Amino acid sequence: MLAALLIGVPAARAADQPARTPDQIGYDVALRADDTGTRWVGRERISFTHTGAGPALREMYVRLWGNGADGCGGSGTPSPISVSRVTGGVADAPSANCTALRIRLARPLAPGARTSVAFDVSLAVPDRMARFGRGGAYRYLGNALPVLAVRDGRGWHLDPDVGFGESYFTLAADFRVALDHPTRLAVPATGTTTTRPGEPGRAVTVSTAHHVRDFAWAAGPFRTATSTSPGGVRVRAYWTENTDPSGVASARQEGAEAVDAFGKRFGNYPYGELDIVLSPDFAFGSMEYPGFVLVSTGPDGSAAVHEIAHQWWYGIVGDDEYADPWLDEAFATYAQDLFYGDNAEGCWPDVFWPRPDATVTADMAYWTRPPGHNGWTAVVYRAGSCALHDLERELGTPAMEQMLRRYARDHWYGVSTDDAFMRAAQAATAKDLTPFWQEHRIRAHGESAR
């Protein structure tokens, strides 16, 4: 994500990655919209394998991230996302401010075994301009679809929605999502999409996506244009009627150039299609999802390049965004600098450390403690990217490029950590990088102020 205040093939699981479960996930979803795209109802089936070590899996958790801002509702207003009529298990009452739903499986699932659960889902797009929200005739459904939580050696990751940045942690999965909607609404979405006629006055957009961590879409009377990058990626632009044409042209051009440039640098973009949704009204800034980005436009340009960089740093190379936010935000900012030819030699004056114990690698729990997230963007985005530029100067550009490409390959469709990146960097040089990490306030996992 670029905050509003900021002016290949899958590799085998890396040896240093812990066993995470459930994995080998498949989502099969069918939803029907009302006449405006504000309400979506239907059914979702999630198939998965217990890939963890140890005893049988007796439960699983579904994250309802779209409830983060509203929680469990109140005063007669329900949560925006609700789940009912569960099969394959028994659901408890939602927890974690109604962003987590435990489902006790009908039968214990042994390691290596596979099962599925299914449920009815109802989505009501909130009346606010947000990544899950609406403005005018346009609806945005980011973090709206229920997705599986992750369990590892630390247990289930049920971290809270912090209200800024991201708290999300998901494993790569396959999605097939059928969206039944009024014909007059265009529906950009994650994955490769096709639209066919439905009932009179309606259409069905079917999206298929492989090895992605989330699924997002939008609905509205968008204007649209499609082009193909020189590298063969289909780039579809969608924009609201009040988006400046020059902003559209710039985002389309830079989007096509960026997806190719990052593919050459980090590994080819694997998803075939990229949807860029543009509006000057995104009060939240801009936001990334696999194969789908929400981009704010304005007089200073757009954040398209930053959000497209996230296709690699968060999307392809995953991370726990609550525990390790810098692993996607700093890396996307660094990649954005590279795209514009900026080596960021003068970037450190833009950084301030809001507290003596602040580190680049601090988690979101640290940034939510008093005095709050003051300095979060300066540290996570700017100090983190400055450190990566300094690391490039330390290693040399050829070695840095080779290291990042190998690092991406080793975690392709997987999950990285602070420790894994630090080991990858150390393996690229005979120099002891310990003083570098200390100087730049980069700590191995568990050592930062958490």
C-alpha positions in Angstrom: 0.0 0.0 0.0 1.1 3.6 -0.7 -0.4 5.6 2.2 -2.3 8.8 1.3 0.3 10.8 3.2 3.2 9.6 1.1 4.0 12.4 -1.7 8.5 -17.4 -13.0 7.6 -20.8 -11.7 7.2 -21.8 -8.1 10.3 -22.7 -6.3 10.4 -25.5 -3.7 9.7 -24.5 -0.2 12.9 -23.0 1.2 14.6 -25.1 3.8 14.5 -22.3 6.4 10.7 -21.9 6.1 8.6 -23.5 8.9 5.7 -25.8 8.2 2.6 -23.7 7.7 -1.0 -25.0 7.4 -3.6 -25.1 5.9 -1.9 -25.0 2.5 -2.6 -26.2 -1.1 -5.7 -24.0 -0.9 -8.5 -23.7 -3.4 -11.3 -21.2 -3.3 -14.5 -21.7 -5.4 -16.8 -18.8 -5.0 -20.1 -17.7 -6.6 -21.6 -14.3 -5.7 -24.5 -12.3 -7.0 -24.7 -8.5 -6.8 -27.7 -6.3 -6.3 -28.5 -3.6 -8.8 -25.7 -1.2 -7.6 -23.0 -3.7 -6.7 -23.3 -2.8 -3.0 -24.6 -6.1 -1.7 -23.1 -9.5 -2.8 -24.5 -12.8 -1.6 -23.5 -16.4 -2.5 -21.5 -19.3 -1.4 -17.8 -20.0 -0.9 -16.0 -23.4 -0.7 -12.5 -23.7 0.6 -10.5 -26.9 0.0 -7.1 -27.3 1.7 -4.5 -29.8 2.9 -3.1 -30.1 6.4 0.6 -29.4 5.6 1.7 -28.8 9.2 3.7 -31.1 11.4 2.3 -32.7 14.6 -1.2 -33.8 15.4 -4.4 -33.7 13.4 -6.0 -30.4 12.5 -9.3 -30.1 14.4 -10.1 -26.5 13.5 -9.4 -23.8 11.0 -9.9 -20.0 11.0 -11.3 -17.8 8.3 -10.3 -14.1 8.3 -13.1 -11.6 7.7 -10.8 -8.7 7.2 -13.5 -6.5 5.7 -15.0 -6.2 9.2 -11.9 -4.5 10.5 -13.2 -1.0 10.6 -16.7 -1.8 11.8 -16.0 -4.8 14.0 -19.1 -6.6 15.2 -21.5 -3.8 14.3 -23.9 -2.4 16.8 -27.1 -0.4 17.1 -28.9 -2.7 14.7 -26.1 -2.5 12.1 -24.5 -5.8 11.3 -20.9 -6.4 10.3 -20.3 -5.8 6.6 -19.2 -9.5 6.1 -21.2 -12.3 7.5 -21.0 -16.1 7.2 -23.7 -18.7 7.7 -24.9 -22.2 6.8 -21.4 -23.8 7.3 -20.8 -27.3 6.1 -17.8 -29.4 6.8 -17.6 -28.0 10.3 -19.2 -26.0 13.0 -18.6 -22.2 13.3 -18.2 -20.4 16.6 -19.1 -16.7 17.1 -16.6 -14.4 15.3 -13.6 -13.2 17.4 -10.8 -10.7 17.0 -13.3 -7.8 16.6 -15.3 -10.0 14.2 -12.3 -10.5 11.8 -11.7 -14.1 12.7 -14.1 -17.1 12.5 -13.2 -20.4 14.0 -14.7 -23.5 12.3 -14.3 -26.7 14.2 -13.9 -29.4 11.5 -16.4 -32.2 11.3 -13.5 -34.8 11.5 -9.9 -34.3 12.6 -7.7 -33.8 9.6 -4.5 -35.9 9.7 -1.2 -34.4 8.3 -1.2 -34.8 4.5 -5.0 -35.2 4.3 -7.3 -32.9 2.5 -10.8 -31.6 3.2 -13.1 -28.7 2.5 -15.6 -26.4 4.2 -18.3 -24.3 2.6 -20.5 -21.5 3.7 -22.9 -18.8 2.6 -21.3 -15.4 2.5 -22.9 -11.9 2.5 -20.9 -8.8 1.7 -22.3 -5.3 2.2 -19.9 -2.6 0.9 -19.6 0.1 3.5 -20.6 3.7 2.7 -17.2 5.2 2.9 -14.3 5.7 0.4 -12.0 2.8 1.4 -10.4 -0.2 -0.2 -13.5 -2.0 1.0 -16.0 0.8 0.5 -17.8 2.9 -2.0 -18.1 6.4 -3.5 -20.6 7.6 -6.0 -21.5 4.8 -8.4 -18.3 2.8 -7.7 -17.8 -0.1 -5.4 -14.4 -1.4 -4.2 -14.1 -4.9 -2.6 -10.5 -5.2 -1.3 -10.1 -7.6 1.6 -13.8 -8.5 1.3 -13.6 -12.2 0.5 -13.1 -14.5 3.5 -9.7 -16.2 3.4 -7.9 -18.8 5.5 -5.7 -17.9 8.4 -2.3 -19.4 8.8 -1.0 -21.7 11.6 2.7 -22.4 12.2 4.9 -23.1 15.1 3.6 -20.0 16.9 0.0 -21.1 16.5 -2.8 -19.4 14.6 -2.0 -16.0 13.3 -5.1 -14.0 14.4 -3.6 -10.5 14.6 -5.9 -7.5 14.7 -6.7 -5.1 11.9 -4.7 -2.0 12.9 -6.6 0.5 10.9 -3.5 1.7 8.9 -1.2 -0.2 6.7 -1.8 -4.0 6.5 -2.2 -6.8 9.0 -2.7 -9.6 6.5 -1.0 -12.9 6.3 -2.1 -15.5 3.8 -0.6 -18.3 1.8 -0.7 -18.5 -2.0 -3.8 -20.2 -3.3 -6.0 -20.9 -6.4 -9.2 -19.0 -6.9 -12.2 -19.4 -9.2 -14.7 -16.7 -8.6 -17.9 -16.2 -10.5 -19.5 -12.7 -10.1 -23.1 -12.2 -11.3 -23.7 -8.5 -11.8 -25.7 -6.0 -13.8 -24.4 -5.7 -17.3 -23.9 -1.9 -17.0 -21.3 -2.5 -14.3 -17.7 -3.3 -15.3 -16.0 -5.7 -12.9 -12.2 -5.6 -12.8 -10.8 -8.4 -10.7 -7.8 -10.4 -9.6 -6.9 -13.1 -12.2 -7.7 -13.8 -15.8 -11.3 -12.8 -16.4 -14.0 -13.6 -19.0 -17.5 -12.1 -19.1 -20.5 -13.9 -20.5 -24.2 -13.0 -20.7 -26.4 -14.0 -17.7 -30.0 -13.3 -17.0 -31.6 -10.4 -18.9 -29.8 -7.3 -18.0 -27.0 -9.2 -16.2 -23.6 -10.7 -16.9 -21.3 -13.2 -15.2 -17.6 -12.4 -14.9 -15.5 -15.4 -14.1 -12.0 -14.9 -12.7 -9.4 -17.6 -12.4 -6.2 -16.9 -10.5 -3.4 -19.3 -9.5 -0.8 -18.9 -6.7 -2.3 -15.6 -5.3 -2.7 -14.6 -1.7 -6.0 -12.7 -2.0 -8.8 -11.9 -4.4 -10.2 -8.4 -4.9 -12.6 -6.7 -7.3 -14.5 -3.5 -8.1 -17.8 -2.8 -9.7 -19.1 0.4 -11.4 -19.6 2.2 -14.7 -15.8 2.4 -15.3 -14.3 3.5 -18.5 -11.8 1.0 -19.7 -9.0 0.3 -22.1 -6.8 -2.8 -22.6 -3.2 -3.0 -23.9 -0.4 -5.5 -23.9 3.0 -4.7 -22.6 6.1 -5.5 -24.8 6.7 -8.4 -22.4 3.3 -9.9 -23.1 1.3 -8.9 -20.0 -2.3 -7.8 -20.6 -2.8 -4.5 -18.8 -6.4 -3.4 -18.3 -7.1 0.1 -17.0 -10.4 1.1 -15.4 -11.1 4.6 -14.4 -13.9 6.7 -12.9 -15.5 9.4 -15.0 -13.7 12.2 -13.0 -10.2 10.8 -13.5 -8.0 13.2 -15.5 -7.2 11.7 -18.9 -3.5 12.6 -18.5 -3.4 10.6 -15.3 -5.0 7.6 -17.1 -2.5 7.8 -19.9 0.5 8.1 -17.5 -0.7 5.2 -15.3 -1.3 3.0 -18.3 2.1 3.7 -19.8 4.1 3.4 -16.5 2.1 0.3 -15.6 3.1 -1.5 -18.7 6.7 -0.4 -18.4 6.9 -1.3 -14.7 5.5 -4.8 -15.0 8.1 -5.6 -17.6 10.9 -3.8 -15.8 10.3 -5.6 -12.5 9.9 -8.9 -14.4 13.3 -8.5 -15.8 14.8 -7.5 -12.5 13.1 -9.9 -10.1 11.5 -12.7 -12.2 8.8 -12.7 -14.8 5.4 -11.6 -13.8 3.5 -14.9 -13.7 -0.2 -13.9 -13.7 -0.7 -12.9 -17.4 -3.1 -10.0 -16.6 -2.9 -6.9 -14.5 -5.9 -4.6 -13.7 -5.3 -1.0 -12.7 -8.3 0.8 -11.2 -7.8 4.6 -11.1 -9.6 7.4 -9.2 -8.7 10.8 -7.7 -11.1 10.0 -4.8 -9.2 7.3 -3.0 -8.8 9.0 0.4 -6.9 5.9 1.6 -4.1 6.4 -0.9 -3.5 3.4 -3.1 -3.6 -0.4 -2.5 -2.2 -3.5 -3.9 -3.8 -6.9 -4.5 -2.6 -9.8 -6.7 -3.1 -8.8 -10.3 -5.3 -5.9 -9.2 -4.3 -2.5 -7.9 -6.3 0.6 -6.7 -4.4 3.7 -7.7 -5.0 7.2 -6.6 -4.4 9.8 -9.2 -3.7 13.5 -8.7 -1.6 16.5 -9.8 1.5 14.8 -8.6 0.9 11.7 -10.6 -0.1 8.2 -9.5 1.3 5.5 -7.3 0.9 2.8 -10.0 4.6 1.9 -10.1 4.7 1.4 -6.3 1.6 -0.8 -6.3 2.8 -2.9 -9.2 6.1 -3.4 -7.4 4.0 -5.0 -4.7 3.1 -7.8 -7.1 6.6 -9.1 -6.3 7.0 -7.8 -2.7 3.9 -9.2 -0.9 2.3 -11.0 -3.8 4.9 -13.4 -5.3 7.3 -13.2 -2.3 4.9 -13.2 0.6 5.4 -12.0 4.1 3.5 -11.7 7.3 2.4 -8.1 6.9 1.7 -7.7 10.6 5.1 -9.1 11.8 7.3 -7.8 9.0 5.7 -4.8 7.2 9.0 -3.5 5.9 9.5 -6.7 3.8 6.9 -5.5 1.3 6.6 -1.7 1.8 10.4 -0.9 1.9 11.0 -3.3 -1.0 8.2 -1.8 -3.1 9.6 1.7 -2.4 13.1 0.6 -3.3 11.8 -0.9 -6.6 9.9 2.2 -7.4 13.1 4.3 -6.9 14.9 1.9 -9.3 12.2 2.3 -11.9 12.6 6.1 -11.9 16.4 5.9 -11.8 16.7 7.3 -8.3 19.6 5.8 -6.3 18.3 7.6 -3.2 21.7 8.9 -2.1 20.0 11.8 -0.3 17.2 9.9 1.3 18.2 9.8 4.9 17.2 13.5 5.7 13.6 12.3 5.0 13.8 9.8 7.9 13.1 10.5 11.5 13.1 8.0 14.3 10.0 8.7 16.4 11.4 6.8 19.4 14.8 5.6 20.5 13.9 2.0 20.2 12.3 2.3 16.7 13.7 -0.2 14.1 13.0 -0.8 10.4 11.9 -4.3 11.3 9.4 -3.4 14.1 6.1 -5.1 13.7 2.6 -3.5 13.5 2.0 -4.1 17.2 4.9 -1.7 17.9 3.5 1.0 15.7 0.0 0.7 17.4 1.4 1.4 20.8 1.4 4.9 22.2 2.1 7.4 20.7 0.7 5.6 17.8 1.9 5.2 14.2 3.7 8.6 14.1 6.8 8.0 12.0 5.6 4.7 10.7 5.8 5.7 7.0 9.1 7.5 7.5 10.7 4.4 9.1 9.0 1.4 7.3 8.8 3.0 3.8 11.7 5.5 3.7 14.3 4.2 6.2 13.7 0.7 4.9 14.2 1.6 1.3 17.2 3.8 2.2 18.7 0.8 3.9 18.2 -1.3 0.7 19.9 1.4 -1.4 22.8 1.4 1.1 23.0 -2.4 0.9 23.3 -2.1 -2.9 26.2 0.3 -2.4 27.7 -2.1 0.1 27.4 -5.2 -2.1 27.7 -3.5 -5.5 24.9 -3.3 -8.0 25.6 -6.6 -9.9 25.7 -8.5 -6.6 22.5 -6.8 -5.3 20.6 -7.6 -8.5 21.7 -11.2 -8.4 21.0 -11.5 -4.7 17.4 -10.1 -5.1 16.6 -12.3 -8.1 17.8 -15.4 -6.2 16.0 -14.3 -3.0 12.8 -13.9 -5.0 13.3 -17.3 -6.7 13.9 -19.0 -3.3 10.6 -17.6 -1.9 8.5 -17.6 -5.1 4.9 -18.1 -4.0 6.2 -18.7 -0.5 6.8 -16.6 2.6 9.9 -14.7 3.6 11.1 -13.3 7.0 13.6 -10.8 8.2 16.0 -13.6 9.0 15.6 -15.1 5.5 16.4 -11.8 3.8 19.4 -11.1 6.1 20.8 -14.6 5.3 20.3 -14.1 1.6 22.2 -10.7 1.7 25.0 -12.2 3.8 25.4 -15.1 1.4 26.0 -12.5 -1.4 29.2 -11.1 0.2 32.3 -12.1 2.1 31.9 -9.0 4.3 30.4 -9.4 7.7 27.1 -7.5 7.4 26.5 -7.4 11.2 27.7 -3.7 11.5 25.5 -2.8 8.5 22.4 -4.3 10.1 23.1 -2.6 13.4 23.7 0.8 11.8 20.5 0.6 9.8 18.4 -0.7 12.7 17.6 -3.9 11.1 17.1 -6.8 13.6 16.7 -10.5 13.1 13.1 -11.7 13.8 12.4 -11.5 17.5 15.2 -9.0 18.2 13.4 -5.8 17.2 11.2 -3.8 19.5 8.1 -6.1 19.4 
